[in-house]
Amino acid sequence: MNPSLWHIDPTTLAAIVLMALATYACRGGGYWLFRQITPSPLIRAILSYIPGTLFVSYVIPAVIKGGLQPAVGSLATVVVMIYTRNLALGIAAGVAAAWGVWVVIS
Amino acid sequence: MIDSKDPVVFTRAGFWRGVRGAMVAVIGVAPFGIVCGITAQGAGLSFSEITLMSVLVYAGASQLVALSIWTHPPDIFAVAFAAFVVNLRLALMGPVLSPWLDRFKGWRVWLSLFTMVDHSWAFAVREMNAGYRDAAYLLGGGSILYLTWIMTTAAGFLMGEALHLPPGHPLFFAALAAFVSVLAQMWRGMGDLLPWAVAACVASLVAQILPGTFWYIVAGALAGSITGGIRDQRRRAQ
């Protein structure tokens, strides 16, 4: 096997450890914090919108930057998701559509 | 819901029930893990590095976002902050399981929370609301998905290594497609339209102003969610 498979870069290790701490701060810290305080209804309402708006903010600029291939792929994923609600099928349909665009263009 | 007088236990039987309950989610998580492994290989991480990341971080969406802004060497604080922002939703999930978790302290609570992911949490909430009283269910579901995640990201890395995909190959779109399909599941109705539209506009604008950074994700998420939160509060006041 390629020896680079086993390499661990010190900066990458630091990044991974810090990511792990940040993630556990969310997993454990949220429960810990909610035991201490009672958040206001406004904070609760804002937090309830975080997951959706976060992924929208990730996807839309990426589609704008990527052009036709991700645009067609995303559309295919959305259509399949609406009809099947199946994560794996949605991803597969999107990749297949993006692949089709890639083949046609190149 | 659980009555405050009901006893809550933490047993092996509950753990294995959680494992069996999460089996259906394994099929959904596996392709996601493979995509994450392929993306890690494309981003230039080693096999040990992505495996270590899956073992220590174990949060798919945040690993994908971090890998998509990965540089050499990585911007340590940028990727950690991205992980924090993407995983903030986990901070909201734990408190929902208070009727189970509040009865215990020590490793039962904190290890269960370490393995908590979207699917294991959702199944646990369903069981809890149905009156099930074994809190080890959460750890069971989380554990089987944890193993699935580590193995599939490793497998994805090796697949990427074998295929040697060029940048811009449509298989890399799978990472974005995973987010799009999660988004489709998150849509709760027309109430989401305004916050999501605000998020899309602000994120696109900030991405133009500050290219090559990840701030657009935070800016869009905050603008959209604050808009939605304030709108809901005004509706309640009326």
Contacts between the chains, C-beta under 8 A, distances in Angstrom:
chain1	res1	chain2	res2	distance
A	2	B	161	7.4
A	4	B	46	5.8
A	5	B	46	5.7
A	5	B	47	3.8
A	5	B	48	6.9
A	5	B	161	7.7
A	6	B	46	6.7
A	6	B	47	6.7
A	6	B	48	5.2
A	7	B	46	4.6
A	7	B	48	6.8
A	7	B	49	7.7
A	8	B	46	6.7
A	8	B	48	5.1
A	8	B	49	5.8
A	8	B	52	7.0
A	9	B	46	7.7
A	9	B	49	7.1
A	9	B	73	7.0
A	11	B	73	4.0
A	11	B	74	6.1
A	11	B	76	6.7
A	12	B	45	6.8
A	12	B	49	5.3
A	12	B	73	7.3
A	12	B	74	5.9
A	13	B	49	7.7
A	13	B	52	7.4
A	14	B	76	5.4
A	15	B	66	7.9
A	15	B	74	4.4
A	15	B	75	8.0
A	15	B	76	4.6
A	15	B	79	5.0
A	15	B	80	6.8
A	16	B	49	6.9
A	16	B	52	5.7
A	16	B	53	4.8
A	16	B	56	6.0
A	16	B	57	6.7
A	17	B	56	6.8
A	18	B	76	5.7
A	18	B	77	7.4
A	18	B	79	7.5
A	18	B	80	3.8
A	19	B	53	7.0
A	19	B	56	7.6
A	19	B	57	5.0
A	19	B	62	7.1
A	19	B	63	7.9
A	19	B	66	6.2
A	19	B	79	5.8
A	19	B	80	5.2
A	19	B	83	4.2
A	20	B	56	3.8
A	20	B	57	4.9
A	21	B	80	7.4
A	22	B	80	4.8
A	22	B	81	7.2
A	22	B	83	4.7
A	22	B	84	3.9
A	22	B	87	7.1
A	23	B	57	5.2
A	23	B	58	7.5
A	23	B	59	5.1
A	23	B	62	6.4
A	23	B	83	5.4
A	23	B	84	7.4
A	23	B	87	4.9
A	23	B	90	7.4
A	24	B	114	6.5
A	25	B	84	6.8
A	26	B	84	6.6
A	26	B	87	4.1
A	26	B	88	5.7
A	26	B	89	7.8
A	26	B	90	4.3
A	26	B	91	4.5
A	27	B	87	7.3
A	27	B	90	4.8
A	27	B	91	7.4
A	27	B	94	6.6
A	27	B	113	4.9
A	27	B	114	6.2
A	27	B	116	5.8
A	28	B	94	7.3
A	28	B	110	5.8
A	28	B	113	4.8
A	28	B	114	7.2
A	29	B	91	6.1
A	30	B	90	6.4
A	30	B	91	2.6
A	30	B	92	6.1
A	30	B	93	7.3
A	30	B	94	4.8
A	30	B	95	6.3
A	31	B	91	7.8
A	31	B	94	3.2
A	31	B	95	5.5
A	31	B	97	7.7
A	31	B	98	7.5
A	31	B	101	6.5
A	31	B	109	7.7
A	31	B	113	6.0
A	33	B	91	7.3
A	34	B	94	7.2
A	34	B	95	3.7
A	34	B	98	7.4
A	35	B	95	7.8
A	35	B	98	7.5
A	35	B	102	7.5
A	41	B	233	6.7
A	41	B	236	7.4
A	42	B	229	5.6
A	42	B	230	7.3
A	42	B	233	5.2
A	43	B	229	7.6
A	45	B	228	6.9
A	45	B	229	3.9
A	45	B	232	4.5
A	45	B	233	6.2
A	46	B	225	4.9
A	46	B	226	5.6
A	46	B	228	7.1
A	46	B	229	3.3
A	46	B	230	8.0
A	47	B	88	7.6
A	47	B	92	5.3
A	47	B	225	7.3
A	47	B	229	7.9
A	48	B	92	7.6
A	48	B	225	7.9
A	48	B	228	7.8
A	48	B	229	7.7
A	49	B	192	7.6
A	49	B	195	4.8
A	49	B	224	6.3
A	49	B	225	3.7
A	49	B	228	3.9
A	49	B	229	6.3
A	50	B	88	5.8
A	50	B	89	5.9
A	50	B	92	7.7
A	50	B	221	6.0
A	50	B	225	5.0
A	51	B	89	4.6
A	51	B	186	5.8
A	52	B	183	6.8
A	52	B	186	4.7
A	52	B	187	7.3
A	52	B	188	7.7
A	52	B	192	5.7
A	52	B	195	7.0
A	52	B	196	6.0
A	52	B	199	7.8
A	52	B	224	7.7
A	53	B	195	5.4
A	53	B	196	6.2
A	53	B	198	7.6
A	53	B	199	3.8
A	53	B	220	6.4
A	53	B	221	4.7
A	53	B	223	7.7
A	53	B	224	3.2
A	53	B	225	4.9
A	53	B	228	7.3
A	54	B	85	7.0
A	54	B	86	6.5
A	54	B	89	7.8
A	54	B	199	7.7
A	54	B	217	6.6
A	54	B	220	7.7
A	54	B	221	4.0
A	55	B	61	7.7
A	55	B	179	5.1
A	55	B	182	6.1
A	55	B	183	4.7
A	55	B	186	6.9
A	56	B	183	6.6
A	56	B	196	4.8
A	56	B	199	4.5
A	56	B	200	5.3
A	56	B	203	7.1
A	56	B	220	6.7
A	56	B	224	6.7
A	57	B	199	4.9
A	57	B	200	7.2
A	57	B	202	7.4
A	57	B	203	3.6
A	57	B	216	6.4
A	57	B	217	4.8
A	57	B	218	7.8
A	57	B	219	7.4
A	57	B	220	2.8
A	57	B	221	5.1
A	57	B	224	7.1
A	58	B	65	6.5
A	58	B	179	5.8
A	58	B	203	7.7
A	58	B	217	5.3
A	59	B	176	6.5
A	59	B	179	5.3
A	59	B	180	5.8
A	59	B	183	6.5
A	60	B	199	7.8
A	60	B	200	4.3
A	60	B	203	5.9
A	60	B	204	5.7
A	60	B	220	7.8
A	61	B	203	5.3
A	61	B	204	5.2
A	61	B	207	3.9
A	61	B	216	5.6
A	61	B	220	8.0
A	62	B	176	5.7
A	63	B	176	7.6
A	64	B	204	5.9
A	64	B	207	7.5
A	65	B	207	7.3
A	66	B	173	8.0
A	66	B	176	7.7
A	69	B	170	6.5
A	69	B	173	6.6
A	70	B	173	5.8
A	70	B	176	5.7
A	73	B	170	7.4
A	73	B	173	5.0
A	73	B	176	7.3
A	73	B	177	6.0
A	73	B	180	8.0
A	74	B	176	7.0
A	74	B	177	7.1
A	74	B	180	4.8
A	77	B	177	4.8
A	77	B	180	4.4
A	77	B	181	5.3
A	77	B	184	7.2
A	78	B	180	6.3
A	78	B	184	5.5
A	81	B	180	7.7
A	81	B	181	5.1
A	81	B	184	3.5
A	81	B	185	7.0
A	82	B	184	6.6
A	85	B	184	8.0
A	85	B	185	6.9
A	86	B	28	7.8
A	87	B	28	4.6
A	87	B	31	7.5
A	87	B	32	7.2
A	87	B	178	7.6
A	87	B	181	5.2
A	87	B	182	7.3
A	87	B	185	7.3
A	88	B	27	6.7
A	88	B	28	5.9
A	88	B	30	7.9
A	88	B	31	4.8
A	90	B	177	6.8
A	90	B	180	7.2
A	90	B	181	3.4
A	90	B	184	6.6
A	91	B	31	5.8
A	91	B	32	7.7
A	91	B	35	7.1
A	91	B	174	5.7
A	91	B	177	4.5
A	91	B	178	5.5
A	91	B	181	5.7
A	92	B	31	7.6
A	94	B	173	6.5
A	94	B	174	7.4
A	94	B	176	7.7
A	94	B	177	3.4
A	94	B	180	6.4
A	94	B	181	7.3
A	95	B	170	6.0
A	95	B	171	6.4
A	95	B	173	5.7
A	95	B	174	5.0
A	95	B	177	5.9
A	98	B	170	4.2
A	98	B	173	4.2
A	98	B	177	7.6
A	99	B	170	4.1
A	99	B	171	7.8
A	101	B	170	7.6
A	102	B	168	8.0
A	102	B	169	7.5
A	102	B	170	4.5
